[in-house]
Structures are given as structure tokens and as C-alpha cells.
């Protein structure tokens, strides 16, 4: 039966968003509790039945490794230390990529001359996988670390583990997602808004701060989110460079060579958790800076 609009409201039409929201909340709760619990139970049962702890360690064994993150492994440092080294490398590569990608993206998106000159080069270099640059990074930068750039051979700090070759590979992984999203965000700003700002007497600087930047911010933040995720993805391969003696990826590969699969799985879990934290942090930043995005007027 088709009701008039007043009766539709009386009979609960259109349906409210509350039931759908509750279902989403319950699905999220189950996804963070029941699903992981089922996977852990399946893992534990399979490991016990397999009875090969050197290949299929149980949940309890891996949990024991994770419960002592400061314990040293193979004289190569602890899980915490190696994860911290990897994070520092990722941070260095990401910050350099963010500075270069944002600057070049804004220039190419707002100045057609820059875009015409640089876009062919960008399109040729962008498909190159960051891992493909590992031999080039090793040949050009060698084993040079950040302190050695400033004339300090050994600083005794964690910076001695940050090789320029790794930073370059991480930079390459994050640069193009940031550049392309910034470029598309700035170029996608409606010209009517810019013309209106100029009509109201806004200068170029004011137009950039109050029109271009807010309009492009959702895409810029998306590029930064993709960039930090790509950096953390590439770090595992970057830490396979000769001369690397630390990092969560290095520890993972070293433990695999020693058939210590419990440490391998513990390192894998740390990589996954850190990646999830970085992603959720980027999402929180996006919600904080662009609350208006996606909302109807």
C-alpha cells in the first residue's frame, strides 16, 4: 500500500539510519573480536596437530615472543629496537617525499606550464616499482648513513642505522602517490571559486590559502595516507640491502634463515599492527582536517 507522505512518516517510512548504523557497529565489534579469536583458535589447533614447532609454531609460543619485545634475538637487537629502526627509516623517507610531492603537486596543479613540462617525465617514472631501485640505490649511495653525510663516521645513535639508499627507496615509494593526489586535488578545484575569490579582491596568496588549499585538502590527505602506507610496505624489501644489520624486515629474514618461525611470525604481526596503526592515524587526521568532506549541504 502506498501511503501519503504524512502517513509514511507515521508508519516509519523512509526507514531511519539507526538500524543500519547499529548493524555496522555490531559488525565492527565482531570484526575486532570474534573473527580474530576464530583465526587464533584455528591457528592453535592446526599447530598442535601438525606437531612441527620449528615450522608451525603455536599461538602461545609466538605470544611469548611478543610478550618480551625487549629480548635480544641472535645478537641482532630486540623486536622493539628493530621496529623502531624501521619506523625511523620510514619517517625519513616519508617526510622527504611529502615535502617534494606536495611542492611539485601544487606547482603542477596550479601552473599549466609546469604541468606541461613535467608531466611526461612523471608518467614515465611513476610505473617504476620502488624495489627496482634497490641496485641503483646501492650503487649510488653505497652504505652511507645519515651521520656520515655530516662528516660523522659513527655517532653511536640510532641514526647510524639509517642508510641513504634505504631512504631513497622509501622516498620513491611515497613520492608519486603524494604527487599525483596533490596534483589532482589542486587541478580539480572549481575555477568558478577561484574567479569569485579574485572578484572579491583576493590576492594569489589568499586564493591559494582559502580556495585551492581547502578544496584540494581531501586529495592531499589521501595522498599522504597512501604514501605512508607505501613506505611501510617497501621497508621490508629496502632492509634486504647489503650492509643492513637492523630493522624489522632484516630481523624477519634473518630469523627465517635460522628457521626460527616463531620470531618470523612475531615480526609479521608487528608489521601488520604498525601498518594498521599508521592507516588509522591517517584516517583520524583526515577526519579532523576535512570534517566537511562528503557531507551534503
VMD Tcl script that draws the C-alpha trace (Angstrom):
set ca {
  {0.00 0.00 0.00}
  {1.25 3.47 -0.91}
  {0.77 5.98 1.90}
  {0.67 9.77 1.67}
  {3.80 11.44 2.93}
  {2.33 12.18 6.37}
  {1.28 8.56 6.80}
  {4.62 7.34 5.54}
  {6.29 9.09 8.44}
  {3.74 7.59 10.80}
  {4.40 4.09 9.52}
  {8.18 4.55 9.78}
  {8.97 5.41 6.17}
  {11.51 6.29 4.98}
  {13.49 3.89 7.17}
  {15.81 5.58 9.63}
  {19.56 5.16 9.54}
  {19.67 3.97 13.15}
  {19.21 0.22 12.44}
  {21.83 0.33 9.68}
  {24.24 2.17 11.99}
  {23.67 -0.38 14.72}
  {24.34 -3.22 12.30}
  {27.57 -1.55 11.21}
  {28.62 -1.09 14.83}
  {27.95 -4.72 15.63}
  {29.79 -5.85 12.50}
  {32.78 -3.73 13.53}
  {32.75 -5.18 17.05}
  {32.56 -8.73 15.71}
  {35.31 -7.98 13.21}
  {37.66 -6.90 16.00}
  {36.76 -9.69 18.45}
  {35.13 -12.83 17.10}
  {36.93 -13.05 13.75}
  {40.46 -12.72 15.24}
  {39.51 -15.17 18.01}
  {38.40 -17.75 15.43}
  {41.62 -17.30 13.48}
  {43.72 -17.73 16.62}
  {41.83 -20.88 17.64}
  {42.24 -22.34 14.15}
  {45.93 -21.47 14.18}
  {46.47 -23.07 17.60}
  {44.62 -26.27 16.71}
  {46.46 -26.61 13.40}
  {49.85 -26.06 15.06}
  {49.16 -28.65 17.76}
  {48.02 -31.24 15.24}
  {50.94 -30.53 12.92}
  {53.41 -31.01 15.79}
  {56.24 -29.27 13.95}
  {57.03 -26.22 16.09}
  {60.10 -25.32 14.05}
  {57.82 -24.76 11.03}
  {54.38 -24.15 12.55}
  {54.77 -22.50 15.96}
  {51.70 -22.30 18.13}
  {49.91 -19.14 19.22}
  {51.29 -19.45 22.74}
  {54.90 -19.61 21.52}
  {54.52 -16.54 19.30}
  {52.66 -14.73 22.09}
  {55.62 -15.47 24.36}
  {57.92 -13.74 21.90}
  {55.63 -10.74 21.68}
  {55.31 -10.60 25.47}
  {59.05 -9.86 25.69}
  {59.62 -7.21 22.98}
  {62.93 -6.09 24.55}
  {64.56 -9.53 24.47}
  {67.57 -9.75 22.16}
  {67.46 -12.19 19.25}
  {70.59 -13.57 17.55}
  {72.57 -10.56 18.87}
  {70.68 -8.50 16.29}
  {68.58 -6.50 18.72}
  {65.07 -6.86 20.08}
  {61.77 -6.74 18.28}
  {61.14 -3.28 19.70}
  {64.55 -1.93 18.67}
  {64.29 -3.25 15.13}
  {60.74 -1.95 14.72}
  {61.91 1.46 15.97}
  {64.76 1.50 13.43}
  {62.31 0.66 10.63}
  {59.95 3.41 11.76}
  {62.78 5.95 11.74}
  {63.74 4.98 8.20}
  {60.11 5.19 7.09}
  {59.70 8.58 8.73}
  {62.79 9.97 6.97}
  {61.71 8.73 3.54}
  {58.12 9.83 4.03}
  {58.95 13.35 5.18}
  {61.23 13.92 2.19}
  {58.56 12.53 -0.15}
  {55.87 14.70 1.45}
  {57.91 17.89 1.05}
  {58.82 17.15 -2.57}
  {55.45 15.67 -3.57}
  {53.34 18.44 -2.07}
  {55.51 21.21 -3.52}
  {55.66 19.75 -7.01}
  {51.99 18.71 -6.94}
  {50.85 22.23 -6.07}
  {53.04 23.76 -8.79}
  {51.90 21.30 -11.47}
  {48.26 21.59 -10.44}
  {48.12 25.37 -10.39}
  {50.59 26.32 -13.17}
  {49.91 24.77 -16.57}
  {53.44 25.47 -17.77}
  {54.94 23.33 -15.00}
  {52.46 20.55 -15.67}
  {53.16 20.53 -19.39}
  {56.91 20.37 -18.83}
  {56.99 17.76 -16.08}
  {54.00 15.50 -16.68}
  {55.68 13.37 -19.41}
  {58.64 12.66 -17.11}
  {56.32 11.86 -14.21}
  {54.29 9.42 -16.30}
  {57.46 7.61 -17.42}
  {58.96 7.30 -13.93}
  {55.77 6.65 -11.96}
  {55.25 2.99 -13.04}
  {58.73 2.01 -11.82}
  {58.45 -0.17 -8.73}
  {60.42 1.19 -5.75}
  {62.05 -2.21 -5.26}
  {63.52 -1.94 -8.77}
  {65.62 0.97 -7.49}
  {67.45 -1.16 -4.92}
  {70.51 -1.87 -7.16}
  {70.65 1.79 -8.20}
  {70.45 2.95 -4.57}
  {73.23 0.59 -3.56}
  {75.46 1.71 -6.44}
  {74.93 5.44 -5.88}
  {74.69 5.73 -2.10}
  {76.56 2.62 -1.02}
  {76.34 2.09 2.73}
  {76.43 5.80 3.57}
  {74.41 6.68 6.66}
  {72.85 9.97 7.70}
  {75.61 10.90 10.21}
  {78.27 10.24 7.56}
  {76.68 12.90 5.36}
  {77.63 15.42 8.05}
  {81.14 14.05 8.44}
  {80.44 11.86 11.48}
  {81.56 8.31 10.83}
  {79.88 6.78 13.86}
  {77.55 8.76 16.11}
  {76.58 5.97 18.50}
  {72.90 6.75 17.93}
  {70.06 5.05 16.10}
  {70.81 7.29 13.11}
  {73.76 5.02 12.29}
  {71.19 2.51 11.05}
  {69.54 4.93 8.60}
  {71.24 4.37 5.23}
  {70.68 6.87 2.44}
  {69.97 4.07 -0.03}
  {67.02 2.88 2.05}
  {65.73 6.42 2.50}
  {65.88 6.91 -1.27}
  {63.88 3.72 -1.96}
  {61.28 4.70 0.64}
  {61.16 8.22 -0.78}
  {60.43 6.80 -4.20}
  {57.63 4.64 -2.86}
  {55.83 7.55 -1.20}
  {56.61 10.35 -3.64}
  {54.30 9.51 -6.52}
  {51.11 8.79 -4.52}
  {51.55 12.14 -2.79}
  {52.40 13.96 -6.02}
  {49.53 12.54 -8.10}
  {46.87 13.07 -5.43}
  {48.06 16.61 -4.73}
  {48.13 17.37 -8.45}
  {44.62 16.03 -8.99}
  {43.33 17.81 -5.91}
  {44.68 21.23 -6.88}
  {43.75 20.85 -10.56}
  {40.24 19.71 -9.58}
  {39.37 22.89 -7.68}
  {36.49 24.60 -9.48}
  {37.66 27.64 -11.38}
  {34.43 29.43 -10.52}
  {35.53 29.53 -6.89}
  {38.91 30.98 -7.84}
  {37.29 33.58 -10.12}
  {34.86 34.52 -7.36}
  {37.74 34.99 -4.91}
  {39.53 37.24 -7.39}
  {36.33 39.19 -7.97}
  {36.12 39.82 -4.23}
  {39.65 41.21 -4.27}
  {41.62 38.18 -3.05}
  {45.30 38.08 -3.91}
  {47.02 34.98 -5.31}
  {48.27 34.05 -1.86}
  {44.81 34.46 -0.34}
  {43.26 32.45 -3.17}
  {45.71 29.65 -2.52}
  {45.14 29.59 1.24}
  {41.36 29.96 1.17}
  {40.35 28.32 -2.12}
  {42.99 25.97 -3.55}
  {44.25 24.51 -0.29}
  {40.85 23.71 1.32}
  {39.49 22.38 -1.98}
  {42.49 20.11 -2.54}
  {42.91 19.04 1.08}
  {40.91 15.76 0.84}
  {43.05 14.55 -2.06}
  {46.25 15.78 -0.39}
  {45.48 13.84 2.77}
  {44.59 10.78 0.71}
  {47.99 11.00 -0.97}
  {49.75 11.30 2.39}
  {47.84 8.29 3.67}
  {48.81 6.23 0.64}
  {52.39 7.47 0.86}
  {52.97 6.42 4.47}
  {51.35 3.07 3.75}
  {53.60 2.52 0.73}
  {56.68 3.43 2.78}
  {55.87 0.83 5.41}
  {55.17 -1.69 2.65}
  {58.50 -1.07 0.93}
  {60.63 -1.06 4.10}
  {60.75 -4.87 4.19}
  {62.41 -5.01 0.76}
  {64.62 -1.98 1.49}
  {66.07 -3.71 4.54}
  {67.32 -6.52 2.32}
  {70.03 -4.19 1.01}
  {73.58 -5.44 1.63}
  {75.03 -3.78 4.70}
  {71.73 -3.67 6.54}
  {72.09 -5.06 10.05}
  {68.85 -3.98 11.70}
  {65.18 -3.32 11.08}
  {62.10 -5.45 11.47}
  {62.38 -6.68 7.87}
  {66.03 -7.60 8.37}
  {65.22 -9.47 11.59}
  {62.41 -11.31 9.82}
  {64.70 -12.52 7.04}
  {67.50 -13.41 9.47}
  {65.10 -15.44 11.64}
  {63.82 -17.23 8.53}
  {67.39 -18.23 7.65}
  {67.74 -19.65 11.17}
  {64.38 -21.48 10.91}
  {63.03 -19.52 13.88}
  {59.49 -19.27 12.57}
  {58.09 -18.01 15.87}
  {60.21 -14.87 15.52}
  {59.26 -14.62 11.84}
  {55.56 -14.68 12.67}
  {56.04 -12.27 15.59}
  {57.79 -9.83 13.24}
  {55.00 -10.26 10.68}
  {52.38 -9.46 13.32}
  {54.30 -6.35 14.36}
  {54.50 -5.22 10.73}
  {50.74 -5.70 10.33}
  {49.85 -3.93 13.58}
  {52.13 -0.95 12.88}
  {50.71 -0.68 9.36}
  {47.16 -0.68 10.75}
  {48.07 1.98 13.32}
  {49.57 4.19 10.62}
  {46.44 3.78 8.50}
  {44.07 4.58 11.37}
  {46.20 7.57 12.30}
  {45.98 8.89 8.76}
  {42.21 8.35 8.75}
  {41.88 10.24 12.03}
  {43.89 13.12 10.58}
  {41.63 13.18 7.53}
  {38.51 13.32 9.69}
  {40.00 16.11 11.79}
  {41.07 18.31 8.87}
  {38.22 17.74 6.41}
  {35.13 17.13 8.51}
  {33.05 18.80 5.81}
  {34.17 16.43 3.04}
  {31.42 14.14 1.76}
  {28.65 15.91 3.66}
  {25.66 17.27 1.83}
  {24.81 20.93 2.13}
}
mol new
graphics top color blue
foreach p $ca { graphics top sphere $p radius 0.5 }
foreach p [lrange $ca 0 end-1] q [lrange $ca 1 end] { graphics top cylinder $p $q radius 0.2 }
display resetview
